Amino acid sequence: MFLFNLKYRTIAFIAIVLLSVASCSISYKFNGSSIDYTKIRSISIFDFPNTAELVYPPLSQEFSESLRDSYGKSTRLQILKKGGDLHLEGEIVGYQLIPLAISANSIASQTKLTLTIKVRFSNNKNPEDDFEKTYSGFQTFDSSKMLTDVQDALVKTIISDIVDQIYNDTVAKW
């Protein structure tokens, strides 16, 4: 009797394993895109000049390179200076410091650094995807710290967030 139960248990276990392996699976690609590589093979990304009132000198180059790096790492698109099937251009229009969280002695205990970028996207193969949009990102920091001490790290984080938003709106279509 014991061997009989063991035989059925073994058969049931093998059947469950086979069904699990053969069943449908769902996979997610969080860096994926909805690009039809048979039609779209390149993207041109212009430099984004800094036209903000407050200027952080390396910002334009850092943002433009981060944008190119994102598309280069996450897609198979050829990155061009001009003439791509997809096209990104724009400008940095805002770089602001805003005092937040006023403390008991009427001094701001937190400061918010906000970066605003205007983007124009065009798809030469599918013009109905074209858009013009403004993206913003921010980070807060303790006001007792000097901006120059935290600026590089804050800007890097903000740029990463904005680049992700742009990527999602242009090719990931999330």
Secondary structure by P-SEA (a helix, b strand, c coil): caaaaaaaaaaaaaaaaaaaaacbbbbbcccccccccccccbbbbcbbbbcccccccaaaaaaaaaaaaaaaacccbbbbcccccbbbbbbbcccccccccccccccccbbbbbbbbbbbbbccccccccccbbbbbbccccccccccccaaaaaaaaaaaaaaaaaaaccccc
